[in-house]
């Protein structure tokens, strides 16, 4: 069960890094300090939805879905 908690900490670090990369937060990986900047939730959801949708569309094209 220790590996599960370690995996959870890695996922939390990756999520914090992704927020920082997207410009929604400042993350210091040395001290694990996450400072979330104020943001518009509607804009965040719309951006995330568009990003996930484009990613799924790219996977569909790569796998050849929709061809007869």
Backbone torsions as a table, in degrees:
resi	resn	phi	psi	omega
1	UNK	NA	-16.6	178.6
2	UNK	-65.9	-35.9	179.9
3	UNK	-63.3	-30.4	179.4
4	UNK	-67.8	-42.2	177.9
5	UNK	-69.7	-37.3	177.5
6	UNK	-64.6	-41.4	177.0
7	UNK	-61.9	-40.8	177.7
8	UNK	-61.9	-39.5	178.0
9	UNK	-67.0	-39.6	177.0
10	UNK	-63.4	-42.3	178.8
11	UNK	-63.7	-41.3	178.0
12	UNK	-62.8	-39.9	177.3
13	UNK	-65.7	-41.0	177.5
14	UNK	-66.0	-39.4	177.8
15	UNK	-65.3	-41.7	177.9
16	UNK	-64.9	-40.1	176.4
17	UNK	-64.5	-38.1	178.1
18	UNK	-66.2	-39.7	176.2
19	UNK	-62.6	-40.8	178.8
20	UNK	-67.4	-39.5	179.4
21	UNK	-65.7	-35.5	178.9
22	UNK	-77.2	-10.8	177.9
23	UNK	91.6	10.0	-178.8
24	UNK	-92.1	-8.5	-177.4
25	UNK	-157.6	166.0	170.8
26	UNK	-113.6	125.0	-176.4
27	UNK	-125.9	127.6	176.1
28	UNK	-106.3	109.0	-176.0
29	UNK	-72.0	-19.2	178.2
30	UNK	-70.8	-42.2	-177.4
31	UNK	-108.2	-5.0	-178.3
32	UNK	60.5	36.8	176.6
33	UNK	-93.0	124.4	179.6
34	UNK	-115.5	118.6	179.0
35	UNK	-114.4	102.9	-177.6
36	UNK	-82.6	125.3	179.7
37	UNK	-78.8	152.5	176.0
38	UNK	-64.4	137.6	-178.7
39	UNK	-148.3	162.2	178.6
40	UNK	-85.1	117.6	-176.0
41	UNK	-63.1	-38.1	-179.8
42	UNK	-63.2	-44.0	178.7
43	UNK	-64.0	-39.2	178.4
44	UNK	-61.9	-45.9	-179.2
45	UNK	-65.8	-42.2	179.0
46	UNK	-63.6	-41.9	178.5
47	UNK	-65.0	-44.1	179.5
48	UNK	-64.2	-41.0	179.3
49	UNK	-63.9	-43.5	179.2
50	UNK	-65.5	-39.6	-179.8
51	UNK	-65.9	-46.3	179.2
52	UNK	-65.2	-40.5	178.5
53	UNK	-62.7	-42.4	177.8
54	UNK	-66.5	-36.6	177.1
55	UNK	-64.3	-43.1	177.6
56	UNK	-65.6	-36.9	177.6
57	UNK	-65.0	-39.3	178.1
58	UNK	-64.8	-39.3	177.1
59	UNK	-65.4	-40.7	179.3
60	UNK	-63.3	-40.8	178.5
61	UNK	-66.7	-43.2	-178.7
62	UNK	-64.2	-34.9	-178.6
63	UNK	-88.4	-8.1	177.5
64	UNK	77.7	27.2	177.9
65	UNK	-68.6	145.9	176.9
66	UNK	94.1	-6.7	177.3
67	UNK	-86.1	145.4	179.9
68	UNK	-88.8	NA	NA
